Structures are given as structure tokens and as C-alpha cells.
């Protein structure tokens, strides 16, 4: 946290955020969950998202990024592989519709052996 503040960034722990002026309904344009869902079981990911979705503007986006196969295998703290189908299911479970899913930076075929390839899902509230 200190490093972020020293570099001029606004950063919070979850407890600090809850007390901050940023903790307002419909305050944010998007919520980004990057490289988190694979460290949790689906029910835990849904609970985490539901805890923060009130912050999202009516037409805001939910963006979730997870590693593909090689990236998933390289980290022993990963507990659930989250591919496009599971990302779509997560979005639906919290009341969102996927508007775009894509592989980054290379096509999914490369995700089998390149650990930095990612699944990206962008959704809007339904």
C-alpha cells in the first residue's frame, strides 16, 4: 500500500475502501476482476462480486480476466480453472450478459503452452 501511495496512486485495503469517499452506489464505470477468480471456487467469486456490484453504474461493465491452461498450471494457489464457459456462467449468476470474450494476447491455442495468455470477458448488467 505504501508503495502505491508513494507513487501517487490512490489505493485502499478493503476495510479502508469501505470508509472512503469512493464507496458510493453507482460510482464506477467498470469493475475489473483480474487474476482473482481462479484462486477461488465459483460460489466465493460470486459472493465477492455481489459485495461490490452496487458500486457499478447502471450501464457499467464487469471485466474478468483469468489465465489460460499453461498459466493456470504454473501457480499452485489456483483452485478452479475458469474458461470462457465459466466466465459466462459467473456473469449470468450476478445478473450480467457477456458482450465480448476474447483471448489475449494470442489465440486460445497458445494458452496451452504460453503461461501469459488470458481469457478476457466483458459483460453488462441485464
N, C-alpha and C positions, 0 to 999 in steps of 0.2 A: 504494500500500500504506500509506504514511504517513497519508494522509487517512482511510482506513478505521480504522486504529489510533487516530488522534486522536479519532475519533467514537465510540470504544468498541467497535468491531466486531472480531471475530476474523477475520483474513484471512491467506492464505498465497500465496506463489508455488507452483507445482507442486513445486519442489525442497524448499521449506520444509515443505509438507504431508507429503511422504514421510517426514520426520524427526519429525513432530508426534505427539502422543498421540492424535490423531483418526484416524490411519492404522491402523485395526483392521478385520479382517474382520467383516462384518455389523454395522457400527456405525450406519449411517444408515437412516432410514425411506424416503428418496427420493433420487433423483439428478435434477437439473434441468440440461438442456442447452438454454439459451435463446439464440437468435440466434447459433448456432455452426455448425450442420450446413450451412447454406447457404454458408459460407466454405470448405468442404472438399468433396472428392469422397467418394462414399459409402464406399469402402474405408477412407479416412482416418477418417471418422466412426465406422465400426465398430471400427477399431483403438483410437480414443480411448475409446469406451465400454467395450470389453473391458479396457482398462487399469484402469478404476475400478469395474467391476461387483462385484468381491469385497467392496467396502465396503457393499453393499446387503444389508439384512436379507432373510431368506427370503421374506417377504411384502411386500417393499418395492416401490415404484413407480418407474418410469422415465418422466419427463416431458420431452417435447421440444417446443420452440416454434420456429417458423420464420415468416418473413414471407410474405404472400401476394403476388400478382403485382406490384402497384404498389410495395410495399416492396422486393421483390427487384430490380426495375428501377432503383431510386433509388441503389443502392450498387454502385460498380464493383468492389468487392472480393468480391462474391458470385460463386461459381463454379458452383453447382448449385442449381436450383430444387427445393425439397423440399416437395411437396404431401402430401395425406393418403395417397395410394398409396405414395409413397416413405417416409413416416414409418412406415407399417405394415410395409413391407419391412425397414427398419432394425431395428425392434423384433424381427421374426422372425429376422433374421440373428444377433442376440445372445441368442436364447432367450427372448424375451418375447412376450406376447399383448396386443394392444391391447384395452383395455376401454372406452375412450371417446376419441372425436375430435370436436373442435368448432372453430368459427370464433369468434374473439374480437376486438373487442367486438361486431362486427356480422356478419351472414350473409356467406358467401363472395362473393356477388355484389359486395359493396362492396370486396373485396380487389383488384378490377381497377383501381380508381382512388383508393383511400384507402391510403396507404403504411403506416398503423399497424395494419391488420387482420392477424391472425395465425392460422396453423394451430396447434392445440394437440392433442397426442397423449399419452394416459396409458396406460401398459402395466404388466403384472405379469409376473413370471417364470413360465414354463410348465414 
